[in-house]
């Protein structure tokens, strides 16, 4: 399970994607969500290492997640953009 993230710059109305990445969830969170809610083909990738978008690891893409299946989750990450 991951979220796609694209950064766009608007330069004189010429909007262009400048960066694309994916954001990873801690595996304990993914397991809890899959066990409770998920049904279907996306549950066939149970770990970040099995997800081909993270072939280089998740050290720079890992979200900080709080919460639980009952109250919901909040995921945060600071993304820095340098021009």
N, CA, C and O atoms as a Tinker XYZ file with bonds, in Angstrom:
   332  protein
     1  N      0.861000   -1.160000    0.000000    73     2
     2  CA     0.000000    0.000000    0.000000    64     1     3
     3  C      0.906000    1.221000    0.000000    63     2     4     5
     4  O      1.820000    1.326000    0.819000    81     3
     5  N      0.651000    2.146000   -0.922000    73     3     6
     6  CA     1.414000    3.379000   -0.975000    64     5     7
     7  C      0.574000    4.477000   -1.614000    63     6     8     9
     8  O     -0.447000    4.211000   -2.248000    81     7
     9  N      1.018000    5.700000   -1.437000    73     7    10
    10  CA     0.363000    6.872000   -2.020000    64     9    11
    11  C      1.324000    7.486000   -3.018000    63    10    12    13
    12  O      2.515000    7.619000   -2.737000    81    11
    13  N      0.818000    7.857000   -4.176000    73    11    14
    14  CA     1.641000    8.553000   -5.165000    64    13    15
    15  C      1.644000   10.046000   -4.859000    63    14    16    17
    16  O      0.622000   10.609000   -4.467000    81    15
    17  N      2.788000   10.677000   -5.038000    73    15    18
    18  CA     2.934000   12.108000   -4.800000    64    17    19
    19  C      3.639000   12.732000   -5.993000    63    18    20    21
    20  O      4.703000   12.270000   -6.406000    81    19
    21  N      3.039000   13.791000   -6.550000    73    19    22
    22  CA     3.685000   14.557000   -7.609000    64    21    23
    23  C      3.742000   16.010000   -7.188000    63    22    24    25
    24  O      2.787000   16.546000   -6.625000    81    23
    25  N      4.872000   16.644000   -7.467000    73    23    26
    26  CA     5.056000   18.062000   -7.204000    64    25    27
    27  C      4.993000   18.778000   -8.541000    63    26    28    29
    28  O      5.682000   18.407000   -9.491000    81    27
    29  N      4.158000   19.811000   -8.607000    73    27    30
    30  CA     4.005000   20.599000   -9.821000    64    29    31
    31  C      4.455000   22.025000   -9.580000    63    30    32    33
    32  O      4.209000   22.582000   -8.510000    81    31
    33  N      5.108000   22.620000  -10.558000    73    31    34
    34  CA     5.439000   24.033000  -10.525000    64    33    35
    35  C      4.593000   24.748000  -11.567000    63    34    36    37
    36  O      4.397000   24.248000  -12.675000    81    35
    37  N      4.101000   25.907000  -11.205000    73    35    38
    38  CA     3.308000   26.713000  -12.127000    64    37    39
    39  C      4.181000   27.875000  -12.559000    63    38    40    41
    40  O      4.357000   28.834000  -11.807000    81    39
    41  N      4.725000   27.798000  -13.758000    73    39    42
    42  CA     5.621000   28.811000  -14.295000    64    41    43
    43  C      4.947000   29.478000  -15.484000    63    42    44    45
    44  O      4.958000   28.939000  -16.591000    81    43
    45  N      4.355000   30.663000  -15.256000    73    43    46
    46  CA     3.644000   31.404000  -16.303000    64    45    47
    47  C      2.565000   30.532000  -16.943000    63    46    48    49
    48  O      2.417000   30.496000  -18.165000    81    47
    49  N      1.819000   29.834000  -16.093000    73    47    50
    50  CA     0.723000   28.948000  -16.496000    64    49    51
    51  C      1.187000   27.730000  -17.286000    63    50    52    53
    52  O      0.368000   27.037000  -17.890000    81    51
    53  N      2.482000   27.464000  -17.288000    73    51    54
    54  CA     3.003000   26.247000  -17.891000    64    53    55
    55  C      3.226000   25.252000  -16.756000    63    54    56    57
    56  O      4.328000   25.150000  -16.217000    81    55
    57  N      2.176000   24.524000  -16.400000    73    55    58
    58  CA     2.223000   23.630000  -15.248000    64    57    59
    59  C      2.894000   22.316000  -15.665000    63    58    60    61
    60  O      2.442000   21.631000  -16.582000    81    59
    61  N      3.977000   21.988000  -14.969000    73    59    62
    62  CA     4.756000   20.808000  -15.317000    64    61    63
    63  C      5.094000   20.024000  -14.052000    63    62    64    65
    64  O      5.474000   20.602000  -13.034000    81    63
    65  N      4.953000   18.715000  -14.129000    73    63    66
    66  CA     5.353000   17.867000  -12.994000    64    65    67
    67  C      6.868000   17.914000  -12.876000    63    66    68    69
    68  O      7.580000   17.667000  -13.850000    81    67
    69  N      7.359000   18.229000  -11.685000    73    67    70
    70  CA     8.797000   18.337000  -11.450000    64    69    71
    71  C      9.370000   17.147000  -10.696000    63    70    72    73
    72  O     10.557000   16.841000  -10.818000    81    71
    73  N      8.537000   16.483000   -9.925000    73    71    74
    74  CA     9.018000   15.338000   -9.152000    64    73    75
    75  C      7.868000   14.381000   -8.899000    63    74    76    77
    76  O      6.729000   14.798000   -8.692000    81    75
    77  N      8.176000   13.109000   -8.918000    73    75    78
    78  CA     7.186000   12.074000   -8.637000    64    77    79
    79  C      7.821000   11.064000   -7.685000    63    78    80    81
    80  O      8.973000   10.667000   -7.857000    81    79
    81  N      7.054000   10.662000   -6.686000    73    79    82
    82  CA     7.532000    9.651000   -5.747000    64    81    83
    83  C      6.331000    8.907000   -5.181000    63    82    84    85
    84  O      5.190000    9.189000   -5.544000    81    83
    85  N      6.588000    7.975000   -4.306000    73    83    86
    86  CA     5.543000    7.256000   -3.596000    64    85    87
    87  C      5.833000    7.380000   -2.111000    63    86    88    89
    88  O      6.987000    7.484000   -1.697000    81    87
    89  N      4.771000    7.368000   -1.315000    73    87    90
    90  CA     4.901000    7.449000    0.136000    64    89    91
    91  C      4.513000    6.107000    0.745000    63    90    92    93
    92  O      3.478000    5.535000    0.402000    81    91
    93  N      5.345000    5.617000    1.641000    73    91    94
    94  CA     5.165000    4.285000    2.234000    64    93    95
    95  C      4.526000    4.372000    3.611000    63    94    96    97
    96  O      4.718000    5.347000    4.338000    81    95
    97  N      3.775000    3.355000    3.956000    73    95    98
    98  CA     3.188000    3.209000    5.280000    64    97    99
    99  C      4.009000    2.198000    6.084000    63    98   100   101
   100  O      4.536000    1.246000    5.508000    81    99
   101  N      4.128000    2.383000    7.394000    73    99   102
   102  CA     4.768000    1.346000    8.210000    64   101   103
   103  C      4.029000    0.013000    8.020000    63   102   104   105
   104  O      2.803000   -0.012000    7.920000    81   103
   105  N      4.770000   -1.068000    7.972000    73   103   106
   106  CA     4.164000   -2.366000    7.670000    64   105   107
   107  C      3.152000   -2.812000    8.714000    63   106   108   109
   108  O      2.209000   -3.529000    8.380000    81   107
   109  N      3.319000   -2.411000    9.964000    73   107   110
   110  CA     2.338000   -2.768000   10.999000    64   109   111
   111  C      0.984000   -2.119000   10.694000    63   110   112   113
   112  O     -0.062000   -2.721000   10.937000    81   111
   113  N      1.002000   -0.906000   10.169000    73   111   114
   114  CA    -0.234000   -0.211000    9.800000    64   113   115
   115  C     -0.876000   -0.902000    8.601000    63   114   116   117
   116  O     -2.081000   -1.156000    8.593000    81   115
   117  N     -0.070000   -1.202000    7.599000    73   115   118
   118  CA    -0.590000   -1.892000    6.414000    64   117   119
   119  C     -1.233000   -3.215000    6.806000    63   118   120   121
   120  O     -2.321000   -3.539000    6.330000    81   119
   121  N     -0.575000   -3.980000    7.664000    73   119   122
   122  CA    -1.115000   -5.276000    8.100000    64   121   123
   123  C     -2.446000   -5.106000    8.821000    63   122   124   125
   124  O     -3.388000   -5.861000    8.579000    81   123
   125  N     -2.524000   -4.120000    9.703000    73   123   126
   126  CA    -3.769000   -3.892000   10.455000    64   125   127
   127  C     -4.910000   -3.493000    9.531000    63   126   128   129
   128  O     -6.033000   -3.973000    9.686000    81   127
   129  N     -4.632000   -2.620000    8.575000    73   127   130
   130  CA    -5.671000   -2.172000    7.639000    64   129   131
   131  C     -6.102000   -3.328000    6.740000    63   130   132   133
   132  O     -7.298000   -3.550000    6.551000    81   131
   133  N     -5.143000   -4.063000    6.187000    73   131   134
   134  CA    -5.482000   -5.198000    5.326000    64   133   135
   135  C     -6.315000   -6.232000    6.083000    63   134   136   137
   136  O     -7.282000   -6.766000    5.539000    81   135
   137  N     -5.949000   -6.516000    7.321000    73   135   138
   138  CA    -6.660000   -7.526000    8.092000    64   137   139
   139  C     -8.091000   -7.109000    8.403000    63   138   140   141
   140  O     -8.967000   -7.961000    8.553000    81   139
   141  N     -8.332000   -5.820000    8.500000    73   139   142
   142  CA    -9.658000   -5.332000    8.879000    64   141   143
   143  C    -10.519000   -4.944000    7.688000    63   142   144   145
   144  O    -11.702000   -5.280000    7.647000    81   143
   145  N     -9.941000   -4.236000    6.713000    73   143   146
   146  CA   -10.749000   -3.623000    5.662000    64   145   147
   147  C    -10.514000   -4.143000    4.256000    63   146   148   149
   148  O    -11.464000   -4.349000    3.501000    81   147
   149  N     -9.284000   -4.352000    3.907000    73   147   150
   150  CA    -8.949000   -4.538000    2.497000    64   149   151
   151  C     -9.317000   -5.916000    1.980000    63   150   152   153
   152  O     -9.062000   -6.937000    2.619000    81   151
   153  N     -9.911000   -5.911000    0.827000    73   151   154
   154  CA   -10.183000   -7.127000    0.074000    64   153   155
   155  C     -9.857000   -6.804000   -1.379000    63   154   156   157
   156  O    -10.188000   -5.721000   -1.861000    81   155
   157  N     -9.229000   -7.708000   -2.062000    73   155   158
   158  CA    -8.961000   -7.470000   -3.471000    64   157   159
   159  C     -7.492000   -7.584000   -3.825000    63   158   160   161
   160  O     -6.680000   -8.004000   -3.000000    81   159
   161  N     -7.145000   -7.209000   -5.057000    73   159   162
   162  CA    -5.813000   -7.469000   -5.591000    64   161   163
   163  C     -4.692000   -6.684000   -4.902000    63   162   164   165
   164  O     -3.564000   -7.174000   -4.857000    81   163
   165  N     -4.951000   -5.503000   -4.371000    73   163   166
   166  CA    -3.876000   -4.728000   -3.769000    64   165   167
   167  C     -3.337000   -5.354000   -2.501000    63   166   168   169
   168  O     -2.222000   -5.030000   -2.092000    81   167
   169  N     -4.081000   -6.233000   -1.867000    73   167   170
   170  CA    -3.604000   -6.886000   -0.647000    64   169   171
   171  C     -2.584000   -7.980000   -0.950000    63   170   172   173
   172  O     -2.060000   -8.607000   -0.030000    81   171
   173  N     -2.299000   -8.214000   -2.221000    73   171   174
   174  CA    -1.323000   -9.242000   -2.577000    64   173   175
   175  C      0.114000   -8.759000   -2.382000    63   174   176   177
   176  O      1.048000   -9.541000   -2.553000    81   175
   177  N      0.309000   -7.485000   -2.027000    73   175   178
   178  CA     1.646000   -6.945000   -1.769000    64   177   179
   179  C      1.698000   -6.594000   -0.279000    63   178   180   181
   180  O      1.422000   -5.455000    0.097000    81   179
   181  N      2.049000   -7.560000    0.565000    73   179   182
   182  CA     1.917000   -7.380000    2.010000    64   181   183
   183  C      3.021000   -6.560000    2.675000    63   182   184   185
   184  O      2.838000   -6.083000    3.795000    81   183
   185  N      4.160000   -6.387000    2.008000    73   183   186
   186  CA     5.275000   -5.672000    2.626000    64   185   187
   187  C      5.823000   -4.619000    1.669000    63   186   188   189
   188  O      5.638000   -4.713000    0.456000    81   187
   189  N      6.497000   -3.620000    2.226000    73   187   190
   190  CA     7.111000   -2.598000    1.378000    64   189   191
   191  C      8.195000   -3.193000    0.483000    63   190   192   193
   192  O      8.334000   -2.783000   -0.669000    81   191
   193  N      8.956000   -4.144000    0.990000    73   191   194
   194  CA    10.015000   -4.747000    0.178000    64   193   195
   195  C      9.459000   -5.552000   -0.990000    63   194   196   197
   196  O     10.162000   -5.757000   -1.979000    81   195
   197  N      8.214000   -6.013000   -0.898000    73   195   198
   198  CA     7.577000   -6.745000   -1.996000    64   197   199
   199  C      6.944000   -5.811000   -3.022000    63   198   200   201
   200  O      6.531000   -6.255000   -4.094000    81   199
   201  N      6.864000   -4.521000   -2.701000    73   199   202
   202  CA     6.266000   -3.527000   -3.600000    64   201   203
   203  C      7.360000   -2.999000   -4.524000    63   202   204   205
   204  O      8.312000   -2.372000   -4.058000    81   203
   205  N      7.238000   -3.245000   -5.818000    73   203   206
   206  CA     8.317000   -2.898000   -6.737000    64   205   207
   207  C      8.623000   -1.401000   -6.797000    63   206   208   209
   208  O      9.704000   -1.034000   -7.257000    81   207
   209  N      7.732000   -0.531000   -6.358000    73   207   210
   210  CA     8.040000    0.906000   -6.376000    64   209   211
   211  C      9.060000    1.276000   -5.315000    63   210   212   213
   212  O      9.635000    2.363000   -5.367000    81   211
   213  N      9.298000    0.390000   -4.350000    73   211   214
   214  CA    10.273000    0.653000   -3.295000    64   213   215
   215  C     11.515000   -0.221000   -3.439000    63   214   216   217
   216  O     12.110000   -0.621000   -2.438000    81   215
   217  N     11.905000   -0.515000   -4.654000    73   215   218
   218  CA    13.074000   -1.365000   -4.866000    64   217   219
   219  C     14.345000   -0.750000   -4.296000    63   218   220   221
   220  O     15.308000   -1.466000   -4.022000    81   219
   221  N     14.359000    0.573000   -4.113000    73   219   222
   222  CA    15.528000    1.243000   -3.530000    64   221   223
   223  C     15.363000    1.509000   -2.035000    63   222   224   225
   224  O     16.168000    2.229000   -1.445000    81   223
   225  N     14.338000    0.942000   -1.424000    73   223   226
   226  CA    14.094000    1.129000    0.005000    64   225   227
   227  C     13.053000    2.200000    0.277000    63   226   228   229
   228  O     12.543000    2.830000   -0.650000    81   227
   229  N     12.739000    2.404000    1.548000    73   227   230
   230  CA    11.694000    3.358000    1.939000    64   229   231
   231  C     12.198000    4.426000    2.913000    63   230   232   233
   232  O     11.393000    5.154000    3.495000    81   231
   233  N     13.495000    4.528000    3.094000    73   231   234
   234  CA    14.019000    5.434000    4.122000    64   233   235
   235  C     13.613000    6.889000    3.886000    63   234   236   237
   236  O     13.437000    7.633000    4.851000    81   235
   237  N     13.465000    7.306000    2.651000    73   235   238
   238  CA    13.097000    8.699000    2.356000    64   237   239
   239  C     11.606000    8.881000    2.088000    63   238   240   241
   240  O     11.140000   10.012000    1.946000    81   239
   241  N     10.857000    7.789000    2.017000    73   239   242
   242  CA     9.432000    7.873000    1.680000    64   241   243
   243  C      8.489000    7.434000    2.797000    63   242   244   245
   244  O      7.275000    7.402000    2.593000    81   243
   245  N      9.013000    7.098000    3.963000    73   243   246
   246  CA     8.179000    6.546000    5.035000    64   245   247
   247  C      7.362000    7.634000    5.731000    63   246   248   249
   248  O      7.905000    8.630000    6.209000    81   247
   249  N      6.059000    7.423000    5.775000    73   247   250
   250  CA     5.152000    8.321000    6.486000    64   249   251
   251  C      5.217000    8.068000    7.984000    63   250   252   253
   252  O      5.507000    6.955000    8.423000    81   251
   253  N      4.948000    9.101000    8.757000    73   251   254
   254  CA     4.766000    8.954000   10.200000    64   253   255
   255  C      3.263000    8.819000   10.418000    63   254   256   257
   256  O      2.499000    9.711000   10.049000    81   255
   257  N      2.841000    7.717000   11.010000    73   255   258
   258  CA     1.407000    7.428000   11.118000    64   257   259
   259  C      1.020000    7.235000   12.576000    63   258   260   261
   260  O      1.699000    6.536000   13.328000    81   259
   261  N     -0.087000    7.869000   12.964000    73   259   262
   262  CA    -0.683000    7.657000   14.271000    64   261   263
   263  C     -2.124000    7.227000   14.074000    63   262   264   265
   264  O     -2.702000    7.447000   13.010000    81   263
   265  N     -2.703000    6.618000   15.091000    73   263   266
   266  CA    -4.104000    6.218000   15.040000    64   265   267
   267  C     -4.277000    4.725000   15.027000    63   266   268   269
   268  O     -3.338000    3.964000   15.265000    81   267
   269  N     -5.511000    4.314000   14.743000    73   267   270
   270  CA    -5.834000    2.891000   14.702000    64   269   271
   271  C     -7.059000    2.684000   13.816000    63   270   272   273
   272  O     -7.657000    3.640000   13.322000    81   271
   273  N     -7.417000    1.417000   13.627000    73   271   274
   274  CA    -8.544000    1.095000   12.749000    64   273   275
   275  C     -9.872000    1.630000   13.269000    63   274   276   277
   276  O    -10.791000    1.862000   12.484000    81   275
   277  N     -9.985000    1.827000   14.563000    73   275   278
   278  CA   -11.246000    2.303000   15.137000    64   277   279
   279  C    -11.416000    3.805000   14.978000    63   278   280   281
   280  O    -12.462000    4.268000   14.522000    81   279
   281  N    -10.396000    4.567000   15.350000    73   279   282
   282  CA   -10.514000    6.035000   15.314000    64   281   283
   283  C    -10.011000    6.637000   14.010000    63   282   284   285
   284  O    -10.251000    7.814000   13.745000    81   283
   285  N     -9.325000    5.859000   13.199000    73   283   286
   286  CA    -8.771000    6.361000   11.943000    64   285   287
   287  C     -7.287000    6.663000   12.085000    63   286   288   289
   288  O     -6.724000    6.577000   13.177000    81   287
   289  N     -6.674000    7.011000   10.987000    73   287   290
   290  CA    -5.245000    7.248000   10.939000    64   289   291
   291  C     -4.949000    8.662000   10.460000    63   290   292   293
   292  O     -5.725000    9.255000    9.710000    81   291
   293  N     -3.812000    9.192000   10.907000    73   291   294
   294  CA    -3.280000   10.450000   10.408000    64   293   295
   295  C     -1.847000   10.169000    9.981000    63   294   296   297
   296  O     -1.030000    9.705000   10.776000    81   295
   297  N     -1.557000   10.453000    8.728000    73   295   298
   298  CA    -0.205000   10.253000    8.202000    64   297   299
   299  C      0.397000   11.622000    7.915000    63   298   300   301
   300  O     -0.260000   12.499000    7.353000    81   299
   301  N      1.668000   11.794000    8.312000    73   299   302
   302  CA     2.342000   13.066000    8.077000    64   301   303
   303  C      3.746000   12.824000    7.513000    63   302   304   305
   304  O      4.374000   11.787000    7.728000    81   303
   305  N      4.192000   13.837000    6.785000    73   303   306
   306  CA     5.555000   13.836000    6.262000    64   305   307
   307  C      5.892000   15.250000    5.837000    63   306   308   309
   308  O      5.062000   15.941000    5.245000    81   307
   309  N      7.078000   15.673000    6.129000    73   307   310
   310  CA     7.553000   16.970000    5.642000    64   309   311
   311  C      8.286000   16.718000    4.327000    63   310   312   313
   312  O      9.217000   15.915000    4.265000    81   311
   313  N      7.855000   17.414000    3.283000    73   311   314
   314  CA     8.471000   17.274000    1.972000    64   313   315
   315  C      9.183000   18.585000    1.660000    63   314   316   317
   316  O      8.549000   19.640000    1.624000    81   315
   317  N     10.467000   18.530000    1.437000    73   315   318
   318  CA    11.250000   19.721000    1.109000    64   317   319
   319  C     11.468000   19.782000   -0.388000    63   318   320   321
   320  O     11.759000   18.769000   -1.026000    81   319
   321  N     11.327000   20.967000   -0.944000    73   319   322
   322  CA    11.513000   21.161000   -2.374000    64   321   323
   323  C     12.554000   22.262000   -2.559000    63   322   324   325
   324  O     12.376000   23.377000   -2.068000    81   323
   325  N     13.621000   21.956000   -3.253000    73   323   326
   326  CA    14.662000   22.935000   -3.520000    64   325   327
   327  C     14.677000   23.228000   -5.019000    63   326   328   329
   328  O     14.622000   22.316000   -5.844000    81   327
   329  N     14.750000   24.463000   -5.343000    73   327   330
   330  CA    14.776000   24.846000   -6.768000    64   329   331
   331  C     16.192000   25.004000   -7.235000    63   330   332
   332  O     16.426000   25.322000   -8.401000    81   331
